[in-house]
Amino acid sequence: MPIKSRFTRLDAFTKTVEDARVRTTSGGIVTIASLLVILYLVWGEWTDYRKVLVQPELIVDKGRGEKMEIHLNITFPRIPCELLTLDVMDVSGEQQTGVVHGVNKVRLSPYTEGSKVIDTTALQLHAEESAAHLDPEYCGSCYSAPAPPTAIKPGCCNTCDEVREAYATNSWAFGRGDGVEQCEREGYGTRLDEQRKEGCRIEGNIRVNKVVGNFHIAPGRSFSNGNMHVHDLENFFNSPAETAHTFTHEIHSLRFGPQLTNIASKWSDHHHSNPLDGHLETTEQPAFNYMYFVKVVSTSYLPLGWDEERSSKEHSSISDLIPLGLHGKSMGDSGSIETHQYSVTSHKRSLSGGTDAAEGHKERLHAYGGIPGVFFSYDISPMKVINREARPKTFASFLTGVCAVIGGTLTVAAAIDRGLYEGNMRLKKLHQG
């Protein structure tokens, strides 16, 4: 038997001759309708194939020796910038006292005048400008206190700031600097009096070790006395009654890691990782302490083609080269983002002790003493959230869906057309009979 005849016997799609075919109007309408349905369903399959979903995963965070950036923007309407100090500490033993690098202090007009911006200063560590004009042979007195190790000239206190540091190291109260040559020359007391009614906004970025730690904003110069962290509160509590300072504050923004870009914002909900944004606390007591306990969770956002290992490797390899404020998003909008989410609980108390009877909690007793200010204690979760972009369908699944759409639609259309044709034929027979 010829090969052609063998294939002819296997033909599952038998044909009818043209003369045996019957074309009807209803058949044409069903055909057009079925084509439209096929186009619509195929477009849906294509859209589904091109769709990108975000699949969350939870894994153990295996990162070591990493850094983390804290971005903050907090307003204190009733305390001047001259009195505020920002300190950062962690359990690894790193204590960054008086952190100013990467942080701006924005002087604000009195809150009764709308807290308008007066001046913005980007502070630098160990500034030397105030002593630049002095005689090279000049050696200022430290007034019976030992010279600080950070002094510009060893064994001397040539600036008011160095005298204040010397006093702080010796656990002495400093005050306005009356009678101190360096402070009178720089106008420290006058400057402090002029700013008594002002407010302050602390904004900027801090890069810290990714370990358990805390940062706080408190009045006066900070120093360590043995194992204790202490602040010089002399100028804070000795303010005139009409300019009494309090730690009323508004947290405009607080986040750990970079903010998601407009493109990446599809990966998260509206409240992504910033539950303290817009938080306001008010008090009329100078001796008042606010504490926020923050639980930080590492979070990766991986676009198509990225994996967790590649993201961590590329971000850590250039972490030392990334400018302050950009840590975690160096790859741009098309790359991965390493950031953090957090949850928070808060506690506030008066440093004079007592109960919370005013708030309906008579059973709650507060200890006496402490440092007034706003304290943020952060803990690092051992778990990590990975939000990974992925396509729900492969190309093979897309082709399978298209074939199913075409085949299923044509089969249903054929059944409908057959029903219409048979019904029409029966109606004709009834009319003829």
C-alpha positions, 0 to 999 in steps of 0.5 A: 500500500502506498505511503500516501494511502496509509496516512489517508486512512489515519485522517481524523478530520474527514471532509465533506464536499462543497456541495454537501455544505449548508451555509446559514445566516445564523451560522454566520452570526455565530461565527462572528460572535465566536471570533469576538469571544476568542479574541477577548479570551486570548487577550485575557490570557495574554494579560494574565501571562504578562501580569507580575505578582509579588510573592512574599516569603519569610526566611531566616536573616543570615546577613552579618556585619551589615549597616542600616540607615535611619532616616528621621524628621522630628519637630520639637516646637518648644526647645531650641536647637542649641540645647538638643543633642542626638546620641546613638548607641548599640549593643556592639559597644559602639557609642556615637555620642553627639551624632551630627554627621548627616543630620540637619538642625533646623531652627524654627520660630516660636510655636506661637508664631507658626514655627517657621524656618529660621535657619538650617545648619548641616552640622559636622563633627569636631568643627574647628572654625571657632578657633581658627582666628586664634594665635597659634601659641594660644592655650585656653584654660579648661578651668580645673577640668582635664582637657578633652581627648578631642581637643584641637590642641592637646592639653588646652581648651581653645573653644567653648565647646571644648570647655563644655566637653571638659566639664562633661567629662568631669561630670560638672554642670556647665550652665551658660558659660558665664566667666568662661573666656572662650564662651564669652568670646563666642557669645554662647550665653547670648546665643542661648538666650536669644534662642530660648523661645525657638523650636527645632527640627531634627532631620537627616540620616544616620548609618548604624550597625545592624544590631540592637541599639537605641538613639535618643534626642535629649537636652544638653551635652552628653557624656559617659561617666563610667558605665552611665550615659549622662546629659548636662541638664543645667540649661534645660531646667534653668530656663525662665518660666515664660520660656519653659522647655518641653518635649512636645514633638511631632514625628513627620517621618521615621524609617529604617532604610530607603523609601520605596520609589514610585515604581517600587511602591506597587510592592507594598501597601500604603502604610509600609514600614512607617507607622510613626509618620505623623505621630504627635505627642504634647506635654506641659511638663519639662521633666517628661520622657517618651520611649518608643520600642521598635521591632525592625524587620529586614525586607527585600524587594526583588524585581524579575530576574533577581534572587535574595543571594544576588541582592545581598551580595551586590548591596554589601559589596558596595555598601562602603561606597554608597553616599549617606542616605542612599544605602539599600537602593543603589541599584536604582528603580530597576534593581533590588531594594534592601530596606526595613519595616517596623512595628512600634509600641510606646511608653511615656512617663513623668520623671517626677514619678507617681501614677497614671491616674489622670489617664485612668491607670491608678495601678501604674506606678512610674519611677522617679528620675531619668533623662527627659527626651525622646528615646527610640530603642530598636531591636532587629528581628531574626526573620526577613521578608522577601517580596519577590516579583514573579509571573504566574504563568509560563509561556507554555501555559499561555499557549495551552490556555490559547489552544483551550480557548480556541478549541472550547469556543469553537466547540460550543459555537458549533453546538449552538449553530447545530441547535439553531439549524435543527430548530429552524428545520423543524419549524419549517417542517411544521409550517409545511405540514 
